[in-house]
Amino acid sequence: MTGGRGRWIAAAGLFALLLIGATFPLRLALGLAGADDAGVAAREVRGSIWSGTLIDARLGVLPLGTVRASLSPLALSTGRIELAFSRSDERLGALAGRLHGSDPRGLSEVDGVTSVSGGLGAIPVDTLRFEGATVRFGADGRCVEAGGRLQLSVAAPIAGLDLSRGLSGPLTCADGRAQAALSSQSGMERLTLSFDGSGAYRAAFAINVDRDPAMAAALGALGFKPGPDGFRLATSGRF
C-alpha cells in the first residue's frame, strides 16, 4: 500500500513538473537564456517555451519579423539553450534556423532572407540571404565555427553596375572573426565582410573598373578609393 502511494505521489510530482514546463512563459525563458546579450529583441513575446511567438523580432539591426519559436528540450536537459525559430511570410519570405544562447553562442542551420536596416554603412546592401549558415562564437567573442553561404543583395545601382543578382560566398572563421568572402557572378565585384561576437563588423567592397574613366569618376564620387585591385570602399559598424 505504501509503495503504491509513493508511486502515485512520484507520478503526480512528475506530472506537475511537466505541466509547469509546458506552460513556462517563453518571455521569461528568453530572459534567463540571455537573449538580450545575444542581441535578440521583440516587441512582444507570447506563448510557452515549447510553442511561442516573437512579434516583430530583431537580431541586432536585422529585422526577423514575426517568428514561431521553441526551446529544445534535449538541449535544456544538458544545460544548453537552443531556440528553434521559423517564419513563413509571403511578403518577407521564409526564414528558419537555430539560436544558441550558451557557449558557443550564435546561429546555426539558418536558411532564408532578411533585410538589412540601413545597409552596411556606405554600402547600400538591401537583403541578406542565408544558405545553411552557421556562425558561433566562444565566451571571448572569437569565432569557433562558421559554415554555409551568405548572399548580399545591393539595393541601389552603383555607378551603373548591374548587381541585381547580388554577391555570394562561403562563411568561415578567420583570425577570430566570422568572415564572408563574397563575389559577383562576373568576379569583377568583391565584398569581404567580417564580424565578431559583439556584432561589430568590417566590410570592404572592391570593384575592378577595367580602366573605364567614366566609371572610375563615378566610383570616386561615391567614396571609393583607387588601389591595386581596383576601387575600394571600406566601412564598419555594428549589426
N, C-alpha and C positions, 0 to 999 in steps of 0.2 A: 504493500500500500504506500509506504513511504517512498519507495523507489519510483512508483508510478507518479506520485505527486511531484517529485523532484523533476521528472522528465517534463511534466506539464509546465512547471514553473520555468524551466530552461527554454522550452519551446515558446512560451509566452514572452520571455525576455528577448529571444531572438526575433520574434515577430515584431516586437516594439522597436528594436533597433532597425530592422528593415523598413518599418513604417517611417521612422524618423529620417532615415537616409533617403527614402523615396520622396519625402516632402521637404527636404532641407533646401532653402532658397538658393538659387544659383547666384543671386546678387551677393549673399554673404560668402558663398564659396569662392567667388572670384576675388573678393577682398582678402580672404585668408590665403589664397593662392598667389597673391602679389601681382594681380593683373595691372594695377596702376604702375608698378615698377616696370612691367613689360610693355607699357605704352598702350594697353587696351582700355578703351573707354566706350561708354554707350549712354545715350540719352535716357534709356530705361532698360531695366533687366527684369524679365518675367520668367516664372516657372521654377522648376526644381533642378537639382544638379543633373538629373538623368534626362530631362526634357525641358529645355528652356529656350528663351528667345532674347536676343540682344537687339534693341531698337536703335537704329542709326548708330551702329557701332563704328569705331575707328581704331586703327592700329597706327599710332603716331599721327601723321598727317594723311595717312591713306584711308579714305572712306570705304568701309566694308558694306554699308547699307544695313538692312535688317537680316540677321542670320540666325538660323537654328543652332543650338549649342548643347553639348552634353559632356560631362566629365567621364573619363574612362574608369570603370570600377577596378579593372585589372591594375592600372597604374596606381590608383589610390591604395590598393592593398599592399603595395610595395613602397608607399610613402612618396610617390611621384604625382605631379599634377599634369594632366594631359587633357586638353579640351578639344573635342572634335567640333568643327563648325562647317556649316554649309549654307549656301544661298542659291535660290532658284528664282531669278528675276528677269523677265523678258527685256526690261529696259536696261538694267545694269549688266546682265549676263550672269552666267553661273560662276560660282566660286566655292571651293571646298578645301579643307586641309586640317591640320592639327597644330594647336598652340601648346608649347611646353613651358610651364611656369617654373619647373625645378631644373637644377643643374644637370646637363647643359640646357639652357632655355633657348627658345626661338620658335621656328616654324618648321614643319615637315609635311611632305606629300601634298603640297599646295598646287592646285590646278584652277585656272580661271583668270579673270581680269578684274582690275580695279583702276580707278582714275588716280591721278597724282595731283593733289591740290597745290596749285602754284608752280607746278613743274619742278625742274631741278635748277633752281636759281635762274640764271640767264638762258638756260637750255629749255626750250618750250616743249617739254615732254607732256603728253596728254594722258596716256594709259600705260599700265604695266600688265603684261600677260605672263602668268606663271605656268610652267610645264613640269610637273613633278618636282617642284622646287623645295629644297631643304636648306635651311640656314640655322645653325645653332652655335651658341656662344657659352664659354665657361664662365665661372664666377668672376674671373678677372677681365671679362669683356672681350676676350680673344676668340676668334673663330676656331671651332674644333671640328665642325662638319658642314660641308656645303655640297650640293649636287643639284641636278636638274638644269633647266634652262629658263632664261628670262628674255622677254621681248619688250622693247620700248617702242611706243608709237609717238611720233613727233607731231604736235598739234598744228603748228603753223609752218608755212613754207620758209625755207632758209635760203636766201639768195638764189631763188629759182630752182633749187634742188627738189627732186621728187623722192620724198622719204615716206610716202604713204604706206609702204609695206613694212616700215619700221626697221629697227636694228635688233639682232638677236645673238645670243651666245650662251655658253655654259657658266654656271656658278661654281666657284672654287674658293678655297681658303688660301690667302697669300699674305705672308708677313703678319699674321694675326688678325687680318681683316677678311670679311667676306668680299669677294670680287666677281664682277661680271664683265667679261671682255666681249663686247658686242660689235657687230659689224653689219652693214647693209648687204644686200644681195650682190651688189657690184664690188664690194670691198673697198670702195673709194671713201666711204664714211665709216669711222670707227669711234666708239664711245667706251671708255673704261670707267666703270662705276665701282667704288669700294666703300664699305661702311663697317663700323664696329658695333659692339653690343649695346652701346648707348643710342644708336641710330644716327650718329654723326657720319655724314657721307662726304666723299670727294668724287667729282666727276670731271673727266677730260674728254672733250669732243674734238676729234681731228678730221679734217676734210682735205683730200687731195684735189686741188683745183685744176691740175693739168696745165698750168701756166696760162690760165684764162684771166686776162687782166680785168675784165668787167666783173667776173665772179669774185676775184681777189679783192677788188674795191668794195663790193657789196659785203663780203665777209668781214673786212676790216671795219666797216661802219657798224657792224653788229658786235664788235668787241673781240673778234678772232685775231690772233697774233700769228705772223708768219714764222715757220720753223722748218726743220729738216724733213718732217713728214707731212708737210702741207700747212694748212692754217689750223690753229688750235685755240679752243676756248676752255678755260678751267673754271670751275665753280665749286662751292662747298656749302653745306647746310646741315639740316637735321630732319630726318623723317618724322 
